[in-house]
Amino acid sequence: MYKVDEKGFFGQFGGAYVPEILYKVVRDLQEAYQPILDSKEFQDEYYALLKDYVGRPSPLYYAKRLSEKYNCQLYLKREDLNHTGAHKINNTIGQILLAKKMGKKRIIAETGAGQHGVATATVCALMDMQCEIFMGATDVERQHMNVERMKMLGAKVNPVRTGNMTLSDACSQAIRDWCCHPEDTYYLVGSTMGPHPYPDIVAKMQAVISKEIKWQLEEKIGRDYPDYLIACVGGGSNAAGTIYHYIDDERVKIVLAEAGGHGIDTDYTAATIQCGTEGIIHGARTLVMQTDDGQIKEAFTISAGLDYPGIGPMHADLASTGREQVLAVNDDEAIYGGYELTRMEGIIPAIESAHAIAALKKLTFKKDDVVVLTVSGRGDKDIETYLKNKEMAKEYGNF
């Protein structure tokens, strides 16, 4: 079974590179998380909340019109139908239970598109925990509705004005805050990134996605595996959840879509797998977009949730070994993908998920290929971005 080693590495990627002040708190988490996650008390509480609060299982929907267009049997895993509108809640439910069992009183989190921030604020309201969210000032502006949702849920939202004022800067600020409050604070990381054990914790929390895909496919087509799995990837949590139970199954091709921005041959991209080199970011050794002297480059993409200059170490390993095929999807292609799903299936996806839809154009299928694509979030938060950039999609088709 593909999994992290005892030092937190997936192959050569991972580990825990943290400031000295955080060494003890990270070590405590490393020692505490697995016994808690394995306990019957945690499992019972976690799955009860996923069922009755989040609304799982999320449907596996046969997309008839898109199947005909792309000459395959396309099923959409509808994470957009979860409470709060994305896959993020799967992880925050699990981590808030973990934090409570570790005796933590205050929760901090980073967010890009705001979906993880909303999901964190939601579970903090549910569990009566103090909550602070760090969000790049650029993202605060372009995801205003999610900011208001977080505040309504009782969270304090801190706009971050350093660097590019996006997701990477929000992560850095959250880590600074954690350094100042290591004893009572739990940093609820939103993706499969950061120091060990976070990439492993988040992947395990999201693994419910592939766990459901297995029995849902069995029910629908009489076998529990697809020919292709497709998801978008930034930090990598919905992608990790989509592939988790299939990583060792060589019958299943894994295709991930990362944010190409204006193109991988420009300086305006967030395609870490295509453009990154090995380095350390936010506590983990992984692939990073960086200058020759190791300075982190700014990531650029229309999608706030994929706007990260690194990638989770699990995906860095799977991409470097060839287990994952990672495609760069540019802004204009993603906008087209979003409109295509909206007009053909009546589902408005998050711009992050639209990158996965756009990947279909770059692949060639056989008629009987079963393809499962994860729609990681709904597009309410992105309506203004879609409308503002509608012209971008024109050369790909007329909507």
MARSE-61259 format. One record per residue (C-alpha): residue number from 1; x, y, z. Coordinates in Angstrom, 3 decimals. Layout:
N
> pos:east:north:up
> NUM:X:Y:Z
...
//
This chain:
399
> pos:east:north:up
> 1:0.000:0.000:0.000
> 2:1.336:3.424:-0.995
> 3:1.810:5.509:2.126
> 4:4.011:7.967:3.957
> 5:7.078:6.615:5.804
> 6:7.798:7.143:9.520
> 7:9.694:10.379:8.822
> 8:6.872:11.791:6.743
> 9:8.309:11.190:3.274
> 10:6.589:10.059:0.092
> 11:9.670:8.863:-1.786
> 12:12.108:11.782:-1.642
> 13:9.400:14.372:-0.934
> 14:7.840:15.412:2.373
> 15:9.334:15.597:5.846
> 16:8.892:18.285:8.500
> 17:11.103:21.352:8.126
> 18:9.798:23.645:10.855
> 19:11.134:26.484:13.022
> 20:12.537:25.338:16.361
> 21:9.631:26.909:18.251
> 22:7.204:24.592:16.426
> 23:9.284:21.430:16.791
> 24:7.466:20.179:19.906
> 25:3.948:21.007:18.702
> 26:4.564:19.265:15.351
> 27:6.119:16.247:17.101
> 28:3.102:16.055:19.449
> 29:0.783:16.015:16.430
> 30:2.893:13.341:14.696
> 31:2.598:11.100:17.747
> 32:-1.081:11.787:18.454
> 33:-2.825:11.740:15.079
> 34:-2.765:8.082:14.031
> 35:-3.996:6.558:17.324
> 36:-6.800:9.149:17.432
> 37:-7.779:8.573:13.778
> 38:-7.784:4.803:14.321
> 39:-9.939:4.954:17.469
> 40:-13.536:3.737:17.275
> 41:-14.724:6.924:19.025
> 42:-13.193:9.130:16.302
> 43:-14.366:6.945:13.427
> 44:-17.947:6.808:14.736
> 45:-18.126:10.571:15.285
> 46:-16.423:11.409:11.975
> 47:-18.638:9.212:9.802
> 48:-21.813:10.261:11.642
> 49:-21.015:13.924:10.918
> 50:-20.127:13.180:7.275
> 51:-23.513:11.490:6.863
> 52:-25.843:13.754:8.833
> 53:-24.054:17.122:8.692
> 54:-22.066:17.137:5.442
> 55:-24.639:15.098:3.493
> 56:-22.443:12.242:2.307
> 57:-22.196:10.108:0.297
> 58:-21.893:12.651:-2.501
> 59:-23.539:11.387:-5.715
> 60:-21.676:9.781:-8.610
> 61:-23.523:11.255:-11.573
> 62:-23.443:9.910:-15.154
> 63:-22.878:12.949:-17.415
> 64:-24.690:11.803:-20.557
> 65:-24.071:14.764:-22.869
> 66:-20.400:15.184:-21.966
> 67:-19.941:11.408:-22.308
> 68:-21.195:11.636:-25.886
> 69:-19.021:14.654:-26.657
> 70:-15.816:13.072:-25.337
> 71:-16.558:9.492:-26.463
> 72:-16.370:7.865:-23.022
> 73:-18.520:6.926:-20.019
> 74:-18.077:10.009:-17.830
> 75:-19.150:10.033:-14.191
> 76:-18.906:13.149:-12.052
> 77:-18.141:12.797:-8.338
> 78:-20.265:15.605:-6.940
> 79:-18.233:17.106:-4.085
> 80:-19.902:20.414:-4.970
> 81:-23.050:19.086:-3.278
> 82:-21.439:18.832:0.170
> 83:-22.439:21.259:2.935
> 84:-20.456:24.502:2.300
> 85:-20.134:23.648:-1.402
> 86:-16.821:21.802:-1.731
> 87:-14.699:18.835:-0.653
> 88:-12.972:20.938:2.030
> 89:-15.505:20.066:4.735
> 90:-14.428:16.371:4.663
> 91:-11.061:17.448:6.038
> 92:-12.138:20.179:8.465
> 93:-14.654:17.865:10.186
> 94:-11.864:15.332:10.784
> 95:-9.247:17.830:11.904
> 96:-11.559:19.720:14.291
> 97:-12.293:16.395:16.038
> 98:-8.528:15.731:16.173
> 99:-7.854:19.215:17.596
> 100:-10.524:18.781:20.284
> 101:-9.163:15.405:21.320
> 102:-5.699:17.012:21.623
> 103:-7.131:19.694:23.927
> 104:-6.612:22.676:21.598
> 105:-8.782:25.775:22.116
> 106:-8.029:28.001:19.112
> 107:-8.072:27.155:15.418
> 108:-6.183:28.970:12.665
> 109:-6.271:28.242:8.943
> 110:-5.113:29.602:5.600
> 111:-7.425:29.920:2.625
> 112:-7.188:30.858:-1.053
> 113:-10.565:30.617:-2.758
> 114:-12.168:30.826:0.660
> 115:-13.721:27.351:0.583
> 116:-11.339:25.953:3.208
> 117:-11.819:29.103:5.273
> 118:-15.591:28.697:5.135
> 119:-15.337:24.974:5.944
> 120:-13.042:25.744:8.906
> 121:-15.276:28.544:10.200
> 122:-18.244:26.186:9.826
> 123:-16.797:23.409:11.989
> 124:-15.525:25.952:14.542
> 125:-19.078:27.281:14.872
> 126:-20.304:23.702:15.172
> 127:-17.763:22.828:17.884
> 128:-17.717:26.237:19.642
> 129:-14.018:26.901:18.919
> 130:-12.268:30.255:18.428
> 131:-11.346:30.676:14.738
> 132:-8.969:32.941:12.792
> 133:-8.497:32.732:9.029
> 134:-5.555:34.121:7.060
> 135:-6.363:35.092:3.488
> 136:-4.349:37.015:0.908
> 137:-5.717:40.526:0.330
> 138:-6.002:39.781:-3.414
> 139:-8.210:36.784:-2.619
> 140:-10.236:38.750:-0.051
> 141:-11.184:41.036:-2.923
> 142:-11.963:38.374:-5.549
> 143:-13.738:36.033:-3.110
> 144:-15.707:38.646:-1.170
> 145:-18.770:36.432:-0.671
> 146:-16.746:33.729:1.065
> 147:-15.154:36.351:3.326
> 148:-18.633:37.470:4.428
> 149:-19.668:33.838:5.014
> 150:-16.637:33.291:7.273
> 151:-17.431:36.418:9.276
> 152:-21.078:35.419:9.574
> 153:-19.914:32.064:10.984
> 154:-17.953:33.919:13.678
> 155:-14.422:33.733:12.293
> 156:-11.949:36.596:12.329
> 157:-10.572:37.071:8.787
> 158:-7.052:38.535:8.551
> 159:-6.159:39.961:5.099
> 160:-2.476:39.273:4.313
> 161:-0.717:42.090:2.453
> 162:2.738:40.586:1.894
> 163:4.077:39.169:-1.400
> 164:1.469:38.438:-4.048
> 165:-1.243:38.649:-1.354
> 166:-2.594:35.187:-2.279
> 167:-2.620:31.628:-0.892
> 168:1.124:31.147:-0.380
> 169:1.341:34.383:1.629
> 170:-1.680:33.339:3.707
> 171:0.108:30.045:4.544
> 172:3.249:31.906:5.603
> 173:1.252:34.239:7.850
> 174:-0.645:31.343:9.443
> 175:2.674:29.651:10.273
> 176:3.963:32.918:11.829
> 177:0.850:33.073:14.005
> 178:1.311:29.417:15.000
> 179:4.880:30.203:16.092
> 180:3.456:32.851:18.461
> 181:0.760:30.582:19.957
> 182:2.090:27.002:19.793
> 183:0.509:25.696:22.991
> 184:-3.221:26.393:22.622
> 185:-3.504:26.716:18.825
> 186:-4.200:24.042:16.232
> 187:-3.268:24.920:12.644
> 188:-5.978:23.340:10.496
> 189:-4.184:22.927:7.157
> 190:-6.483:22.800:4.135
> 191:-4.498:20.762:1.648
> 192:-1.982:17.902:1.340
> 193:0.900:20.291:2.027
> 194:2.870:21.540:4.992
> 195:5.076:19.572:7.391
> 196:4.421:15.928:8.222
> 197:1.869:14.772:9.333
> 198:-0.431:17.237:7.508
> 199:-0.120:15.778:3.977
> 200:-1.006:12.365:5.414
> 201:-3.830:13.644:7.657
> 202:-5.515:15.597:4.857
> 203:-5.188:12.718:2.363
> 204:-6.755:10.332:4.893
> 205:-9.628:12.750:5.597
> 206:-10.322:13.170:1.869
> 207:-9.960:9.435:1.141
> 208:-13.698:9.113:1.774
> 209:-14.083:10.323:-1.847
> 210:-12.368:7.292:-3.432
> 211:-13.849:4.984:-0.802
> 212:-17.311:5.997:-2.052
> 213:-16.307:5.897:-5.726
> 214:-15.424:2.187:-5.294
> 215:-18.842:1.044:-4.086
> 216:-20.734:3.540:-6.254
> 217:-19.040:2.225:-9.414
> 218:-19.684:-1.361:-8.320
> 219:-23.350:-0.439:-7.969
> 220:-23.554:1.325:-11.344
> 221:-21.301:-0.697:-13.668
> 222:-20.544:-3.914:-11.787
> 223:-16.855:-3.223:-11.103
> 224:-15.237:-1.015:-8.487
> 225:-12.600:0.777:-10.573
> 226:-12.627:3.257:-13.489
> 227:-10.211:3.415:-16.407
> 228:-9.424:7.065:-15.661
> 229:-9.563:9.317:-12.604
> 230:-9.434:13.065:-13.244
> 231:-9.184:15.928:-10.728
> 232:-7.719:19.406:-10.437
> 233:-4.581:19.845:-8.317
> 234:-3.144:22.820:-6.445
> 235:-2.019:21.782:-2.977
> 236:-3.705:18.507:-3.848
> 237:-6.420:17.547:-1.345
> 238:-9.357:16.726:-3.634
> 239:-6.932:14.961:-5.990
> 240:-5.501:12.926:-3.094
> 241:-8.993:11.953:-1.979
> 242:-10.036:10.990:-5.507
> 243:-7.073:8.669:-6.092
> 244:-6.328:7.426:-2.548
> 245:-7.771:3.914:-2.851
> 246:-6.536:3.473:-6.431
> 247:-2.874:4.503:-6.204
> 248:-1.690:0.879:-6.248
> 249:-4.199:-0.184:-8.924
> 250:-2.305:0.007:-12.217
> 251:-5.527:-0.548:-14.208
> 252:-6.513:3.023:-13.315
> 253:-4.908:5.960:-15.137
> 254:-4.597:9.090:-13.007
> 255:-4.795:12.476:-14.761
> 256:-4.557:15.720:-12.797
> 257:-5.042:19.268:-14.064
> 258:-2.893:22.023:-12.606
> 259:-3.301:25.740:-13.253
> 260:-1.329:26.872:-16.297
> 261:-2.356:30.519:-15.857
> 262:-1.296:32.408:-18.996
> 263:0.847:29.440:-20.076
> 264:3.792:27.425:-18.770
> 265:6.151:29.296:-21.105
> 266:5.259:32.609:-19.393
> 267:6.013:34.049:-15.946
> 268:2.288:33.968:-15.182
> 269:1.595:30.369:-14.234
> 270:0.910:28.131:-11.240
> 271:1.927:24.871:-12.966
> 272:4.320:23.550:-10.328
> 273:4.729:20.046:-11.768
> 274:5.669:21.497:-15.175
> 275:7.772:24.421:-13.925
> 276:8.895:23.551:-10.392
> 277:12.167:22.198:-9.028
> 278:12.887:20.435:-5.760
> 279:12.862:22.723:-2.752
> 280:11.252:23.408:0.608
> 281:8.046:25.375:1.102
> 282:5.872:25.664:4.209
> 283:7.620:22.843:6.026
> 284:7.898:20.177:3.308
> 285:10.398:19.169:0.645
> 286:8.495:19.123:-2.620
> 287:8.415:20.676:-6.082
> 288:8.404:24.467:-5.889
> 289:8.354:27.264:-8.432
> 290:11.520:29.113:-7.490
> 291:14.355:31.205:-8.865
> 292:17.852:29.791:-9.361
> 293:18.837:31.094:-5.917
> 294:15.832:29.496:-4.201
> 295:13.465:32.470:-3.902
> 296:9.813:31.435:-4.214
> 297:8.218:32.694:-7.424
> 298:4.719:34.107:-7.372
> 299:2.033:31.809:-8.786
> 300:-0.490:33.246:-11.238
> 301:-3.860:31.755:-12.161
> 302:-7.449:32.889:-12.477
> 303:-8.282:30.331:-9.785
> 304:-7.706:31.446:-6.184
> 305:-7.779:27.834:-4.971
> 306:-4.963:26.654:-7.279
> 307:-2.818:29.767:-6.765
> 308:0.060:28.028:-4.973
> 309:3.739:27.880:-6.017
> 310:4.213:24.373:-4.566
> 311:2.370:21.066:-4.569
> 312:1.732:18.432:-1.916
> 313:4.686:16.011:-1.532
> 314:2.451:13.020:-2.273
> 315:1.707:14.411:-5.731
> 316:5.316:15.465:-6.302
> 317:6.290:11.824:-5.740
> 318:3.507:10.312:-7.852
> 319:4.198:12.729:-10.715
> 320:7.969:12.141:-10.612
> 321:7.487:8.359:-10.727
> 322:4.998:8.676:-13.609
> 323:2.017:7.338:-11.649
> 324:0.178:10.602:-12.253
> 325:-0.085:12.391:-15.572
> 326:-0.316:16.117:-14.805
> 327:-1.615:18.489:-17.476
> 328:-1.356:22.274:-17.363
> 329:-4.692:23.938:-18.085
> 330:-4.558:27.640:-18.914
> 331:-7.002:30.276:-17.678
> 332:-8.902:30.520:-20.970
> 333:-9.270:26.722:-21.209
> 334:-10.577:26.579:-17.622
> 335:-13.162:29.306:-18.250
> 336:-14.347:27.348:-21.304
> 337:-14.490:24.135:-19.240
> 338:-16.658:25.865:-16.648
> 339:-19.116:27.132:-19.262
> 340:-19.123:23.753:-20.993
> 341:-20.168:21.850:-17.857
> 342:-22.728:24.539:-17.062
> 343:-24.380:24.485:-20.500
> 344:-24.151:20.749:-21.129
> 345:-25.019:19.301:-17.718
> 346:-26.546:22.209:-15.780
> 347:-23.756:22.185:-13.182
> 348:-21.809:25.400:-12.504
> 349:-18.404:24.257:-11.192
> 350:-15.838:26.121:-9.138
> 351:-13.101:27.482:-11.417
> 352:-10.733:25.001:-9.728
> 353:-12.947:22.094:-10.873
> 354:-13.310:23.677:-14.333
> 355:-9.593:22.941:-14.842
> 356:-10.396:19.221:-14.518
> 357:-13.263:19.522:-17.018
> 358:-10.911:21.288:-19.448
> 359:-8.489:18.345:-19.234
> 360:-11.042:16.190:-21.100
> 361:-10.198:18.090:-24.305
> 362:-6.548:17.059:-23.965
> 363:-7.229:13.308:-23.710
> 364:-8.375:10.647:-26.162
> 365:-10.750:7.972:-24.878
> 366:-12.237:4.741:-26.151
> 367:-16.033:4.565:-26.182
> 368:-16.248:2.139:-23.256
> 369:-13.634:3.882:-21.064
> 370:-15.098:4.651:-17.647
> 371:-13.914:8.075:-16.521
> 372:-14.545:9.477:-13.033
> 373:-13.964:13.224:-12.680
> 374:-14.232:14.993:-9.338
> 375:-16.168:18.255:-9.316
> 376:-14.444:19.546:-6.198
> 377:-16.630:22.592:-5.598
> 378:-19.556:24.621:-6.824
> 379:-19.171:27.820:-8.786
> 380:-21.305:30.315:-6.856
> 381:-18.146:31.980:-5.541
> 382:-16.780:32.396:-9.085
> 383:-19.755:33.827:-10.986
> 384:-18.168:37.289:-11.261
> 385:-14.911:35.789:-12.537
> 386:-16.785:33.713:-15.134
> 387:-18.733:36.728:-16.351
> 388:-15.698:39.004:-16.422
> 389:-13.691:36.493:-18.452
> 390:-16.382:35.050:-20.699
> 391:-14.613:36.357:-23.806
> 392:-11.593:34.163:-22.957
> 393:-13.576:31.041:-23.837
> 394:-14.781:32.281:-27.232
> 395:-11.965:30.814:-29.319
> 396:-12.691:27.339:-27.899
> 397:-16.419:27.414:-28.557
> 398:-19.422:29.659:-28.486
> 399:-21.254:30.088:-25.203
//
